[in-house]
Amino acid sequence: MSYLDDNQIIEKKKMINKMKREIVYLENKRNHINYTNYKIRLLRRIRMSLCASRVIAPYVLSLGLLFGGFSCFEITPFFKDSIKNNLHSKKIFDSLGNISIESQYDNYDNSIGTITYYDRWVKEDDLYTRNIKTYDVDNVDENTILNVLNSPNSFNLDAIFGDKETVVTEKKNNLSLEEANGNPYWQVILYTEDKNDYVYTIESNSVNNSSSFLFIIVSIVVEILILDRRSKRSSFDYKKSIENIKKNYSEIKINELDSKIKIKKANYDRLVK
């Protein structure tokens, strides 16, 4: 076993310290490169995200605007809406004194207010005929209608509502005694809506499915139109842009540096033993 003299020991210590400094320097350099590579990866992902957003932004924006447009008409695709249903009433009364009122939390079909005037039966040849005139009074309030009907000229409705009348001629072969002796009469049907009395109901599956299907169809048409327009007018090449980003933001390779550090550490360990 050989022993080192003082000069050799001093030289060995210098070599160990030098190698230690080199290892520290290389490790710091590697940490700096790792940090630099982290920033490069982050910037590369941001640039690629911006590039992708440039492609999909028109489609996302159009879907958002389309969804907002549907919502303006109280149509929410894919979600069942809570629908506010006001109380609707239907009142029927006539000149014979009959009256009936019914209500429901839903719209009535063909809810147009009318006055129907039934004329007296008249015999013509072998048939009995009478005219049935219907007047549209949807925008006329009930008190006005009653004032007209209760006036001495109550059956002269043509002068008041004639511009909105429809006439139907009813024909019969035979009449009952009551019909033969009957006088002309009128019947009024009025519809009202009470906005202070309401209930909420959940939209049905069929309505929601229909609105969702309509939204999908309209969305597909809009997206196709955007795609067609961009393919004809846009010079943007997504694939080429991504390739340029990868090229300009490539990471610094540290495999060679790691090998140097590994060798330095092995030599250092041999020296300190």
C-alpha positions in Angstrom: 0.0 0.0 0.0 1.5 3.3 -1.1 1.1 6.6 0.8 0.9 10.0 -0.7 3.4 12.7 0.2 2.3 16.2 1.3 2.5 17.7 -2.2 0.4 14.8 -3.7 -2.2 15.3 -1.0 -2.4 19.0 -1.8 -2.7 18.3 -5.5 -5.4 15.7 -4.9 -7.4 18.2 -2.7 -7.1 20.8 -5.5 -8.3 18.3 -8.0 -11.3 17.3 -5.8 -12.3 20.9 -5.2 -12.0 21.7 -8.9 -14.1 18.7 -9.8 -16.6 19.6 -7.2 -16.9 23.1 -8.6 -17.3 21.7 -12.1 -20.1 19.4 -10.9 -21.9 22.3 -9.2 -21.5 24.4 -12.3 -22.8 21.6 -14.6 -25.8 20.9 -12.2 -26.6 24.6 -12.1 -26.4 24.8 -15.9 -28.7 21.8 -16.1 -31.2 23.4 -13.7 -31.2 26.5 -15.7 -31.8 24.5 -18.9 -34.6 22.7 -17.2 -36.2 26.0 -16.3 -35.7 27.3 -19.8 -37.2 24.2 -21.2 -40.2 24.6 -18.9 -40.7 28.1 -20.2 -40.3 26.9 -23.8 -42.9 24.1 -23.2 -45.3 26.6 -21.6 -44.9 29.1 -24.5 -45.3 26.4 -27.0 -48.5 25.2 -25.5 -49.9 28.7 -25.3 -49.0 29.4 -29.0 -50.6 26.0 -30.0 -53.7 26.8 -28.0 -54.0 30.2 -29.6 -53.5 28.6 -33.0 -56.3 26.0 -32.2 -58.6 28.8 -30.9 -58.2 30.6 -34.1 -59.6 27.6 -35.9 -62.5 26.8 -33.5 -63.3 30.3 -32.3 -65.8 31.1 -35.2 -67.6 27.8 -34.6 -67.8 28.3 -30.8 -68.9 31.9 -31.2 -71.6 31.0 -33.7 -72.9 28.2 -31.4 -73.0 30.7 -28.5 -74.8 33.3 -30.5 -77.2 30.7 -31.8 -77.9 29.4 -28.3 -78.5 33.0 -27.1 -80.8 33.5 -30.0 -82.9 30.5 -29.1 -82.9 31.6 -25.5 -84.4 35.0 -26.6 -87.4 33.0 -27.7 -87.5 31.1 -24.4 -86.2 28.0 -26.1 -83.4 26.3 -24.2 -82.1 23.2 -26.1 -81.0 20.2 -24.0 -82.5 21.7 -20.8 -86.1 21.4 -19.7 -87.5 24.9 -19.1 -89.9 25.9 -16.3 -92.8 27.4 -18.2 -95.0 30.0 -16.7 -98.6 29.4 -17.5 -101.1 32.2 -16.8 -104.7 31.5 -16.0 -106.8 31.6 -19.1 -110.6 31.9 -18.9 -113.3 31.2 -21.5 -116.7 32.9 -21.0 -119.8 32.0 -23.2 -123.1 33.8 -22.9 -126.0 34.4 -25.2 -129.2 36.5 -25.6 -131.2 33.6 -24.1 -129.7 34.1 -20.7 -127.3 31.1 -20.8 -123.8 31.7 -19.4 -120.8 29.5 -18.7 -117.3 30.2 -17.5 -114.3 27.8 -17.5 -110.7 28.3 -16.7 -107.4 26.5 -17.2 -103.6 27.2 -16.9 -103.1 26.8 -20.6 -103.9 28.5 -23.8 -107.2 27.7 -25.6 -107.1 26.7 -29.2 -108.2 29.4 -31.5 -108.7 31.8 -28.6 -110.3 34.6 -30.6 -113.3 36.4 -29.1 -116.4 36.3 -31.3 -120.0 37.3 -31.5 -122.1 34.8 -33.4 -125.5 36.0 -34.7 -128.1 33.3 -35.6 -130.7 34.6 -38.0 -134.3 33.3 -38.1 -135.0 30.2 -40.2 -136.5 30.9 -43.6 -138.1 28.3 -45.9 -136.8 28.3 -49.5 -138.3 25.7 -51.8 -138.0 22.4 -49.9 -135.2 23.6 -47.5 -135.0 25.7 -44.4 -132.1 28.1 -44.3 -130.6 30.7 -42.0 -127.5 32.8 -42.0 -124.9 32.6 -39.2 -122.7 35.6 -38.9 -119.6 35.6 -36.8 -117.8 38.8 -35.8 -114.3 39.0 -34.6 -114.3 41.0 -31.3 -111.0 39.8 -29.9 -109.8 43.4 -29.2 -113.1 44.6 -27.9 -113.7 44.6 -24.1 -116.8 42.9 -22.6 -118.5 46.1 -21.4 -118.4 47.5 -24.9 -119.9 44.3 -26.4 -122.7 44.3 -23.8 -123.5 47.9 -24.4 -123.8 47.2 -28.1 -125.9 44.0 -27.7 -128.2 45.6 -25.1 -128.9 48.7 -27.3 -132.0 49.0 -29.4 -129.9 48.3 -32.5 -128.3 45.2 -31.0 -128.9 43.1 -34.1 -127.5 45.7 -36.5 -124.0 44.4 -35.9 -122.9 44.8 -39.4 -122.5 48.5 -39.0 -120.2 48.0 -35.9 -118.3 44.8 -36.6 -119.1 44.2 -40.2 -115.5 44.6 -41.4 -114.5 41.5 -39.5 -117.5 39.2 -40.2 -117.8 35.7 -41.7 -121.1 34.4 -43.0 -122.2 30.8 -43.1 -125.6 29.5 -44.4 -127.0 26.6 -42.5 -129.6 24.4 -44.3 -132.0 21.7 -43.0 -134.8 19.6 -44.4 -136.9 19.7 -41.3 -137.2 21.9 -38.2 -138.3 21.2 -34.7 -141.2 23.2 -33.3 -138.7 25.1 -31.1 -136.5 25.9 -34.1 -139.5 27.0 -36.3 -140.8 29.4 -33.6 -137.4 30.6 -32.5 -136.2 34.2 -32.8 -132.9 35.4 -33.9 -130.3 35.3 -31.1 -126.6 35.9 -30.5 -123.8 34.1 -28.6 -120.6 35.7 -27.3 -117.4 33.8 -26.6 -114.7 35.8 -24.8 -111.2 34.8 -23.7 -109.3 36.5 -20.9 -105.8 36.0 -19.4 -105.0 36.7 -15.7 -101.2 37.4 -15.5 -101.4 37.6 -11.7 -102.6 34.0 -11.4 -100.2 31.5 -12.8 -98.4 28.2 -12.2 -95.0 26.8 -13.4 -94.8 23.5 -15.2 -91.8 21.6 -16.6 -91.4 21.5 -20.3 -92.4 18.1 -21.8 -89.9 15.7 -23.2 -91.3 16.0 -26.7 -91.1 19.8 -26.7 -87.5 19.7 -25.4 -86.4 17.0 -27.8 -87.9 19.0 -30.7 -86.2 22.2 -29.7 -82.9 20.3 -29.2 -83.2 18.6 -32.6 -84.0 22.0 -34.2 -80.9 23.5 -32.5 -78.7 20.7 -33.8 -79.9 21.0 -37.3 -79.5 24.8 -37.4 -76.1 24.5 -35.8 -74.9 21.9 -38.4 -76.1 24.2 -41.3 -74.3 27.2 -39.7 -71.1 25.3 -39.1 -71.1 24.0 -42.7 -71.6 27.5 -44.0 -68.7 28.8 -41.9 -66.4 26.0 -43.0 -67.2 26.5 -46.6 -66.6 30.3 -46.3 -63.2 29.8 -44.5 -62.1 27.1 -47.0 -62.6 29.5 -49.9 -61.3 32.8 -48.3 -58.9 32.0 -45.5 -55.2 31.5 -46.1 -54.6 30.2 -42.6 -52.9 26.7 -42.6 -53.3 25.1 -39.2 -51.0 22.1 -39.8 -48.2 24.3 -41.1 -48.6 26.7 -38.2 -48.3 23.9 -35.6 -45.2 22.6 -37.3 -43.6 26.1 -37.2 -44.5 26.5 -33.5 -42.8 23.1 -32.7 -39.8 24.2 -34.7 -39.4 27.6 -33.1 -40.1 26.4 -29.6 -38.1 23.2 -29.5 -36.5 22.3 -26.1 -32.8 22.3 -25.4 -31.4 18.8 -25.3 -29.6 17.9 -22.0 -28.7 14.3 -22.6 -25.0 15.1 -23.3 -24.9 17.4 -20.2 -26.4 14.6 -18.0 -23.7 12.2 -19.3 -20.9 14.7 -18.3 -22.4 15.2 -14.9 -22.6 11.4 -14.4 -18.9 10.9 -15.4 -17.7 13.8 -13.2 -19.6 12.4 -10.2 -18.1 9.0 -10.7 -14.6 10.4 -10.9 -15.3 12.5 -7.9 -16.5 9.5 -5.9 -13.3 7.6 -6.7 -11.1 10.5 -5.6 -12.8 11.0 -2.3 -12.6 7.3 -1.3 
